[in-house]
């Protein structure tokens, strides 16, 4: 494996958390926490740019990783969970705390595992890196809405 392929796989596997023998998506989501914390250190005017960059980067890396592995959406690729979790926290970016990180984690894992409606649509109708990532982005959108409602209702 070339150095470039090793770098791609390092990021695609969420710094090797995706190589966990059980629940790689859960461990990949845990690897996303530092990416969510970035919201606390960047200017709100860069939130959109940051989210789009994470999503596009995830699509590229997932696409390359699928080619390297020769498999469609293998479980070890968890950069999609990282991007989805960033989207989850995007509607409460300046209010990130241990409780919002934890709630976002559980809500995102729920939507990512259940894959209802539009989440399943994106999983079934796209291929390559977009097919790997977009269902997690939709799970992140639903999770962000739920997390925002919980935040506005005073739970956090």
JOCOR-V416444 format. One line per field, one symbol per residue. ss: DSSP state (2 for helix, 1 for strand, 0 for the rest). phi: phi as a letter, one per 30 degrees, with the letter a starting at -180 (. if undefined). burial: # if it has 24 or more other ideal C-beta (glycine too) atoms within 12 Angstrom, else .. Layout:
ss: ???
phi: ???
burial: ???
//
This chain:
ss: 002222222222000022200002222222002222222200022222222222222222222222222000000000222222222222222220022222222222222222000222222220022222222222222222222222220000
phi: .ddedddedddddhiidddedbhdddddddddeedddeedccdedceddddddddddddddddddedddibdhddddbdddddddddeddcbdccdbedddddeeddddeddddhdhdddedddcbbiedddcddddddddddddddddddddidc
burial: .......########.##.....##########.##.##.......#..##..##.##########.##...#####################.##...######.######......#..##..#..################.###.##....#
//
